């Protein structure tokens, strides 16, 4: 009987090592663009979310804009473990967009007004409402035609067109911008202690949904990046949304889903009587919850699935409070070609 | 009631430039627009000279301009700076360096080196040759119209001439179905694209300089109907200026500009909007 060239145990060890080596090489090649170390850092951070406390998302039913919105928001705020905003500078970022199809695409001004009243009750130091249109040169005119300016005047709160604000270069964080070390952002955005993102609940033909994270693109100034803000697409809209979120002050989400939009959003969709208000201090958790309530799975929303995977927020463990999600579930028509 | 000149001279920064609003750090775009607006005003001769000095001092080493002197990335503001410098006894070397930067700025499909080597691929794609907001990006209506306004009338390299011709073709191909221009997108998913007054006016100003025959009656009718659609004083002002450049007028637009002037002499407390309103009232860019 001839002697074996290599023992069975040694063969298994070599095969295992070879397999591990091949696997690492494959991952290195697949992650070359983002950077392998960064890939692992994001992945481990994402898995770590499983042992961190759950994010709280408050949900309420609200069938009409003529309901007592302040009470609804106050109740949600109280049950959702929101941060202490006393003496803080707040920037409210609604979603104003020129659709040419009436006001359906906008955050409803009365939701913004209710948020302002609540913030005043909470003892904030200063409130500004701000937006920077991605297409029109004059966001102020959209604020006017949408009725938002009248609401702001009644609360004595100023409106800032972020496209014409003074700009400050800030260092980008967490490596989502591959070729951008700096991002120029409006002074009012940089100086806010908190941003309150109040989007309209709606579908979006590129990103799946427009919720509190996507709404933040309005903080990117046209005076530096143009109209439309082409930089968003040069970097890839999905990593840009995540990277922008991480470069901003802490973001709180309030979702206007009283009347949502389905189909060919964000501009030309159809109304949905959803009757939803949602709130939370983790925009990833809030957006994920709302997307589910629209009947849209996370695989349709690339930026959200990446953000959850990379642990940018708490997307692994979410606790809803208030009205049960079952009572708020809808099935939105998804945008064509999504 | 203060005059628009009073507002603009009081909003000028010590170093000579203007921000978009009083007290804001100077930015190239509003500075250039204000310089165009005040250039024939006797009360503003000193302001004009100081503004030109600030523009010259904020030019980047590569010949282009960023948003201001602290922005090292040159971009679309270069065209605005050149348009303003054309109206002054300009410093020739700064102007020539700016023209060169704008002539060879890269798009998402052709690099600066390829432009300089005249290695122009995508010969059937005018989009590859016209102007982006920032280097290396896709092309859009507004920066292309501004580039044409900046380059016209100067002695151009062969590449710049090719790009100017591409711009004319680009305007022709990117016109909206009703005439006029939006920001340059074909429109998402077969939705109707409507022209924007501001972009339409910029293109009309550009074409009126380089090839007026390209302007069709629908462009003017589209501008007349869009001039007041979005309730923006910028749309009204730029729209009226576009019409007046083409020998037309719009009495309602003029009245709206007059009615919306604020007691401090400005429109919207915005120097850029104020400059456009002034130019619309006098009737030339």
Interface residues (C-beta under 8 A of the other chain):
Chain A: X98 X100 X135 X136 X137 X138 X140 X141 X142 X144 X145 X164 X165 X166 X167 X169 X184 X205 X223 X224 X225 X226 X227 X228 X230 X231 X233 X234 X264 X267 X268 X335 X336 X337
Chain B: X19 X20 X21 X24 X25 X27 X29 X67 X71 X75 X76 X108 X132 X133 X134 X136 X137 X138 X140 X142 X143 X183 X185 X188 X189 X191 X194 X196 X198 X230 X231 X232 X233 X234 X235 X268 X270 X272 X273
